[in-house]
Amino acid sequence: MKNLAKKMQRFLTSEDGPTAVEYAVMLALIIIVCLTAIQSVGTKANTTFTNVAASIGAS
């Protein structure tokens, strides 16, 4: 019984689980920021190419 109590105490004080959750949340936030940045760059590139195409066609 004493052995079980020690194992339970070690399990409850272990920081492996919360650390993994923190890394997962951090990874999710990084992915969201990257996707937002990629979308923004794509929109700006599309606008630039449209303007260039319009100016070439107008000449």
Gaussian input, Z-matrix of N, CA and C with variables (Angstrom, degrees):
# hf/3-21g

backbone

0 1
 N
 C     1     B1
 C     2     B2     1     A1
 N     3     B3     2     A2     1     D1
 C     4     B4     3     A3     2     D2
 C     5     B5     4     A4     3     D3
 N     6     B6     5     A5     4     D4
 C     7     B7     6     A6     5     D5
 C     8     B8     7     A7     6     D6
 N     9     B9     8     A8     7     D7
 C    10    B10     9     A9     8     D8
 C    11    B11    10    A10     9     D9
 N    12    B12    11    A11    10    D10
 C    13    B13    12    A12    11    D11
 C    14    B14    13    A13    12    D12
 N    15    B15    14    A14    13    D13
 C    16    B16    15    A15    14    D14
 C    17    B17    16    A16    15    D15
 N    18    B18    17    A17    16    D16
 C    19    B19    18    A18    17    D17
 C    20    B20    19    A19    18    D18
 N    21    B21    20    A20    19    D19
 C    22    B22    21    A21    20    D20
 C    23    B23    22    A22    21    D21
 N    24    B24    23    A23    22    D22
 C    25    B25    24    A24    23    D23
 C    26    B26    25    A25    24    D24
 N    27    B27    26    A26    25    D25
 C    28    B28    27    A27    26    D26
 C    29    B29    28    A28    27    D27
 N    30    B30    29    A29    28    D28
 C    31    B31    30    A30    29    D29
 C    32    B32    31    A31    30    D30
 N    33    B33    32    A32    31    D31
 C    34    B34    33    A33    32    D32
 C    35    B35    34    A34    33    D33
 N    36    B36    35    A35    34    D34
 C    37    B37    36    A36    35    D35
 C    38    B38    37    A37    36    D36
 N    39    B39    38    A38    37    D37
 C    40    B40    39    A39    38    D38
 C    41    B41    40    A40    39    D39
 N    42    B42    41    A41    40    D40
 C    43    B43    42    A42    41    D41
 C    44    B44    43    A43    42    D42
 N    45    B45    44    A44    43    D43
 C    46    B46    45    A45    44    D44
 C    47    B47    46    A46    45    D45
 N    48    B48    47    A47    46    D46
 C    49    B49    48    A48    47    D47
 C    50    B50    49    A49    48    D48
 N    51    B51    50    A50    49    D49
 C    52    B52    51    A51    50    D50
 C    53    B53    52    A52    51    D51
 N    54    B54    53    A53    52    D52
 C    55    B55    54    A54    53    D53
 C    56    B56    55    A55    54    D54
 N    57    B57    56    A56    55    D55
 C    58    B58    57    A57    56    D56
 C    59    B59    58    A58    57    D57
 N    60    B60    59    A59    58    D58
 C    61    B61    60    A60    59    D59
 C    62    B62    61    A61    60    D60
 N    63    B63    62    A62    61    D61
 C    64    B64    63    A63    62    D62
 C    65    B65    64    A64    63    D63
 N    66    B66    65    A65    64    D64
 C    67    B67    66    A66    65    D65
 C    68    B68    67    A67    66    D66
 N    69    B69    68    A68    67    D67
 C    70    B70    69    A69    68    D68
 C    71    B71    70    A70    69    D69
 N    72    B72    71    A71    70    D70
 C    73    B73    72    A72    71    D71
 C    74    B74    73    A73    72    D72
 N    75    B75    74    A74    73    D73
 C    76    B76    75    A75    74    D74
 C    77    B77    76    A76    75    D75
 N    78    B78    77    A77    76    D76
 C    79    B79    78    A78    77    D77
 C    80    B80    79    A79    78    D78
 N    81    B81    80    A80    79    D79
 C    82    B82    81    A81    80    D80
 C    83    B83    82    A82    81    D81
 N    84    B84    83    A83    82    D82
 C    85    B85    84    A84    83    D83
 C    86    B86    85    A85    84    D84
 N    87    B87    86    A86    85    D85
 C    88    B88    87    A87    86    D86
 C    89    B89    88    A88    87    D87
 N    90    B90    89    A89    88    D88
 C    91    B91    90    A90    89    D89
 C    92    B92    91    A91    90    D90
 N    93    B93    92    A92    91    D91
 C    94    B94    93    A93    92    D92
 C    95    B95    94    A94    93    D93
 N    96    B96    95    A95    94    D94
 C    97    B97    96    A96    95    D95
 C    98    B98    97    A97    96    D96
 N    99    B99    98    A98    97    D97
 C   100   B100    99    A99    98    D98
 C   101   B101   100   A100    99    D99
 N   102   B102   101   A101   100   D100
 C   103   B103   102   A102   101   D101
 C   104   B104   103   A103   102   D102
 N   105   B105   104   A104   103   D103
 C   106   B106   105   A105   104   D104
 C   107   B107   106   A106   105   D105
 N   108   B108   107   A107   106   D106
 C   109   B109   108   A108   107   D107
 C   110   B110   109   A109   108   D108
 N   111   B111   110   A110   109   D109
 C   112   B112   111   A111   110   D110
 C   113   B113   112   A112   111   D111
 N   114   B114   113   A113   112   D112
 C   115   B115   114   A114   113   D113
 C   116   B116   115   A115   114   D114
 N   117   B117   116   A116   115   D115
 C   118   B118   117   A117   116   D116
 C   119   B119   118   A118   117   D117
 N   120   B120   119   A119   118   D118
 C   121   B121   120   A120   119   D119
 C   122   B122   121   A121   120   D120
 N   123   B123   122   A122   121   D121
 C   124   B124   123   A123   122   D122
 C   125   B125   124   A124   123   D123
 N   126   B126   125   A125   124   D124
 C   127   B127   126   A126   125   D125
 C   128   B128   127   A127   126   D126
 N   129   B129   128   A128   127   D127
 C   130   B130   129   A129   128   D128
 C   131   B131   130   A130   129   D129
 N   132   B132   131   A131   130   D130
 C   133   B133   132   A132   131   D131
 C   134   B134   133   A133   132   D132
 N   135   B135   134   A134   133   D133
 C   136   B136   135   A135   134   D134
 C   137   B137   136   A136   135   D135
 N   138   B138   137   A137   136   D136
 C   139   B139   138   A138   137   D137
 C   140   B140   139   A139   138   D138
 N   141   B141   140   A140   139   D139
 C   142   B142   141   A141   140   D140
 C   143   B143   142   A142   141   D141
 N   144   B144   143   A143   142   D142
 C   145   B145   144   A144   143   D143
 C   146   B146   145   A145   144   D144
 N   147   B147   146   A146   145   D145
 C   148   B148   147   A147   146   D146
 C   149   B149   148   A148   147   D147
 N   150   B150   149   A149   148   D148
 C   151   B151   150   A150   149   D149
 C   152   B152   151   A151   150   D150
 N   153   B153   152   A152   151   D151
 C   154   B154   153   A153   152   D152
 C   155   B155   154   A154   153   D153
 N   156   B156   155   A155   154   D154
 C   157   B157   156   A156   155   D155
 C   158   B158   157   A157   156   D156
 N   159   B159   158   A158   157   D157
 C   160   B160   159   A159   158   D158
 C   161   B161   160   A160   159   D159
 N   162   B162   161   A161   160   D160
 C   163   B163   162   A162   161   D161
 C   164   B164   163   A163   162   D162
 N   165   B165   164   A164   163   D163
 C   166   B166   165   A165   164   D164
 C   167   B167   166   A166   165   D165
 N   168   B168   167   A167   166   D166
 C   169   B169   168   A168   167   D167
 C   170   B170   169   A169   168   D168
 N   171   B171   170   A170   169   D169
 C   172   B172   171   A171   170   D170
 C   173   B173   172   A172   171   D171
 N   174   B174   173   A173   172   D172
 C   175   B175   174   A174   173   D173
 C   176   B176   175   A175   174   D174

   B1=1.4447
   B2=1.5304
   B3=1.3208
   B4=1.4602
   B5=1.5244
   B6=1.3470
   B7=1.4536
   B8=1.5377
   B9=1.3079
   B10=1.4567
   B11=1.5342
   B12=1.3033
   B13=1.4645
   B14=1.5259
   B15=1.3283
   B16=1.4652
   B17=1.5283
   B18=1.3355
   B19=1.4567
   B20=1.5263
   B21=1.3200
   B22=1.4529
   B23=1.5286
   B24=1.3225
   B25=1.4599
   B26=1.5285
   B27=1.3245
   B28=1.4664
   B29=1.5219
   B30=1.3251
   B31=1.4635
   B32=1.5260
   B33=1.3244
   B34=1.4624
   B35=1.5321
   B36=1.3233
   B37=1.4649
   B38=1.5234
   B39=1.3285
   B40=1.4615
   B41=1.5217
   B42=1.3275
   B43=1.4537
   B44=1.5243
   B45=1.3015
   B46=1.4569
   B47=1.5219
   B48=1.3085
   B49=1.4613
   B50=1.5127
   B51=1.3298
   B52=1.4677
   B53=1.5280
   B54=1.3137
   B55=1.4567
   B56=1.5237
   B57=1.3209
   B58=1.4593
   B59=1.5248
   B60=1.3094
   B61=1.4607
   B62=1.5282
   B63=1.3224
   B64=1.4683
   B65=1.5198
   B66=1.3239
   B67=1.4600
   B68=1.5287
   B69=1.3158
   B70=1.4656
   B71=1.5274
   B72=1.3192
   B73=1.4666
   B74=1.5226
   B75=1.3237
   B76=1.4595
   B77=1.5329
   B78=1.3197
   B79=1.4596
   B80=1.5238
   B81=1.3214
   B82=1.4642
   B83=1.5286
   B84=1.3180
   B85=1.4659
   B86=1.5267
   B87=1.3170
   B88=1.4647
   B89=1.5281
   B90=1.3134
   B91=1.4672
   B92=1.5251
   B93=1.3323
   B94=1.4632
   B95=1.5317
   B96=1.3227
   B97=1.4684
   B98=1.5255
   B99=1.3147
   B100=1.4679
   B101=1.5275
   B102=1.3280
   B103=1.4607
   B104=1.5225
   B105=1.3183
   B106=1.4608
   B107=1.5251
   B108=1.3259
   B109=1.4672
   B110=1.5254
   B111=1.3056
   B112=1.4691
   B113=1.5222
   B114=1.3190
   B115=1.4633
   B116=1.5290
   B117=1.3190
   B118=1.4597
   B119=1.5241
   B120=1.3206
   B121=1.4678
   B122=1.5242
   B123=1.3171
   B124=1.4610
   B125=1.5147
   B126=1.3185
   B127=1.4641
   B128=1.5266
   B129=1.3337
   B130=1.4719
   B131=1.5257
   B132=1.3131
   B133=1.4629
   B134=1.5230
   B135=1.3151
   B136=1.4608
   B137=1.5290
   B138=1.3240
   B139=1.4591
   B140=1.5289
   B141=1.3158
   B142=1.4633
   B143=1.5308
   B144=1.3231
   B145=1.4636
   B146=1.5251
   B147=1.3115
   B148=1.4659
   B149=1.5227
   B150=1.3306
   B151=1.4658
   B152=1.5185
   B153=1.3231
   B154=1.4556
   B155=1.5234
   B156=1.3247
   B157=1.4708
   B158=1.5276
   B159=1.3163
   B160=1.4630
   B161=1.5289
   B162=1.3239
   B163=1.4629
   B164=1.5246
   B165=1.3045
   B166=1.4746
   B167=1.5193
   B168=1.3108
   B169=1.4534
   B170=1.5147
   B171=1.3175
   B172=1.4670
   B173=1.5144
   B174=1.3403
   B175=1.4688
   B176=1.4856
   A1=110.81
   A2=116.51
   A3=121.40
   A4=110.19
   A5=115.50
   A6=121.66
   A7=110.40
   A8=116.95
   A9=122.03
   A10=110.41
   A11=117.30
   A12=121.47
   A13=110.78
   A14=116.94
   A15=120.40
   A16=111.29
   A17=116.03
   A18=119.58
   A19=110.98
   A20=116.29
   A21=121.04
   A22=110.56
   A23=116.80
   A24=121.21
   A25=110.32
   A26=116.92
   A27=120.96
   A28=111.14
   A29=116.15
   A30=120.74
   A31=110.98
   A32=116.43
   A33=120.20
   A34=112.47
   A35=117.38
   A36=119.74
   A37=112.76
   A38=116.74
   A39=120.64
   A40=109.99
   A41=116.32
   A42=121.11
   A43=112.02
   A44=118.39
   A45=121.12
   A46=111.76
   A47=117.84
   A48=122.13
   A49=112.63
   A50=119.15
   A51=119.81
   A52=112.81
   A53=117.66
   A54=120.18
   A55=110.09
   A56=117.53
   A57=121.34
   A58=110.48
   A59=117.72
   A60=121.56
   A61=109.94
   A62=116.46
   A63=119.81
   A64=111.34
   A65=117.23
   A66=120.11
   A67=110.74
   A68=117.83
   A69=120.99
   A70=110.94
   A71=117.59
   A72=121.15
   A73=109.68
   A74=117.22
   A75=121.32
   A76=110.24
   A77=117.32
   A78=121.48
   A79=110.68
   A80=117.12
   A81=120.67
   A82=110.85
   A83=117.17
   A84=120.41
   A85=111.67
   A86=116.67
   A87=120.69
   A88=110.05
   A89=117.25
   A90=121.30
   A91=110.34
   A92=117.13
   A93=120.55
   A94=110.43
   A95=117.06
   A96=120.69
   A97=110.44
   A98=117.57
   A99=120.98
   A100=111.43
   A101=117.27
   A102=120.20
   A103=111.29
   A104=116.90
   A105=120.43
   A106=110.93
   A107=116.24
   A108=120.35
   A109=111.00
   A110=117.72
   A111=121.31
   A112=110.36
   A113=116.36
   A114=120.00
   A115=110.36
   A116=117.15
   A117=121.62
   A118=111.37
   A119=116.39
   A120=120.48
   A121=109.91
   A122=117.59
   A123=120.79
   A124=112.06
   A125=117.13
   A126=121.22
   A127=110.41
   A128=116.26
   A129=119.74
   A130=111.20
   A131=117.68
   A132=120.92
   A133=110.17
   A134=116.50
   A135=120.49
   A136=110.57
   A137=116.58
   A138=120.72
   A139=110.79
   A140=117.16
   A141=121.85
   A142=110.44
   A143=117.59
   A144=120.72
   A145=110.82
   A146=117.88
   A147=121.08
   A148=110.09
   A149=117.12
   A150=120.03
   A151=112.09
   A152=117.55
   A153=121.33
   A154=110.27
   A155=116.27
   A156=120.01
   A157=110.89
   A158=116.85
   A159=120.35
   A160=111.16
   A161=117.13
   A162=119.04
   A163=112.24
   A164=117.69
   A165=120.14
   A166=109.72
   A167=116.78
   A168=121.34
   A169=111.56
   A170=118.43
   A171=122.06
   A172=111.12
   A173=117.69
   A174=120.06
   A175=111.76
   D1=-37.71
   D2=179.35
   D3=-64.77
   D4=-38.09
   D5=178.97
   D6=-63.79
   D7=-41.36
   D8=178.89
   D9=-64.29
   D10=-40.81
   D11=178.98
   D12=-63.73
   D13=-39.76
   D14=178.74
   D15=-66.85
   D16=-41.16
   D17=178.43
   D18=-64.78
   D19=-39.99
   D20=179.21
   D21=-65.19
   D22=-39.97
   D23=179.09
   D24=-65.53
   D25=-42.43
   D26=177.79
   D27=-63.08
   D28=-40.07
   D29=179.62
   D30=-64.02
   D31=-42.85
   D32=-177.11
   D33=-72.54
   D34=-28.05
   D35=179.97
   D36=-92.74
   D37=-5.93
   D38=178.96
   D39=-66.50
   D40=140.47
   D41=-178.89
   D42=-107.73
   D43=12.10
   D44=-179.29
   D45=-67.02
   D46=-43.89
   D47=-178.81
   D48=-62.97
   D49=-54.98
   D50=179.07
   D51=-60.77
   D52=-34.18
   D53=179.06
   D54=-64.38
   D55=-42.92
   D56=178.62
   D57=-63.06
   D58=-39.62
   D59=178.82
   D60=-65.94
   D61=-41.96
   D62=178.32
   D63=-61.83
   D64=-41.66
   D65=177.82
   D66=-65.03
   D67=-38.98
   D68=179.13
   D69=-64.35
   D70=-42.04
   D71=178.69
   D72=-65.87
   D73=-42.42
   D74=179.39
   D75=-62.91
   D76=-42.22
   D77=178.56
   D78=-63.38
   D79=-42.16
   D80=178.74
   D81=-61.89
   D82=-42.21
   D83=178.77
   D84=-65.28
   D85=-39.76
   D86=178.31
   D87=-63.59
   D88=-42.24
   D89=179.54
   D90=-63.23
   D91=-42.34
   D92=179.79
   D93=-63.17
   D94=-43.13
   D95=178.97
   D96=-64.02
   D97=-42.49
   D98=179.55
   D99=-63.31
   D100=-44.59
   D101=179.72
   D102=-63.86
   D103=-39.57
   D104=178.01
   D105=-64.45
   D106=-42.94
   D107=179.14
   D108=-64.78
   D109=-41.60
   D110=179.64
   D111=-63.99
   D112=-41.25
   D113=179.35
   D114=-64.45
   D115=-42.06
   D116=179.71
   D117=-64.00
   D118=-44.65
   D119=179.28
   D120=-64.84
   D121=-39.85
   D122=178.83
   D123=-63.91
   D124=-40.86
   D125=179.07
   D126=-65.26
   D127=-43.85
   D128=179.77
   D129=-66.75
   D130=-38.20
   D131=178.36
   D132=-65.52
   D133=-40.83
   D134=178.59
   D135=-62.16
   D136=-42.48
   D137=178.25
   D138=-63.12
   D139=-41.87
   D140=179.62
   D141=-63.74
   D142=-46.14
   D143=-179.81
   D144=-65.42
   D145=-36.32
   D146=177.82
   D147=-65.57
   D148=-42.88
   D149=178.01
   D150=-64.53
   D151=-41.17
   D152=178.72
   D153=-64.98
   D154=-44.01
   D155=179.07
   D156=-62.79
   D157=-39.45
   D158=178.90
   D159=-67.07
   D160=-40.21
   D161=-179.96
   D162=-71.28
   D163=-32.23
   D164=176.36
   D165=-70.45
   D166=-40.87
   D167=-179.23
   D168=-69.34
   D169=-28.24
   D170=-178.08
   D171=-79.50
   D172=-20.51
   D173=-175.99
   D174=-74.59

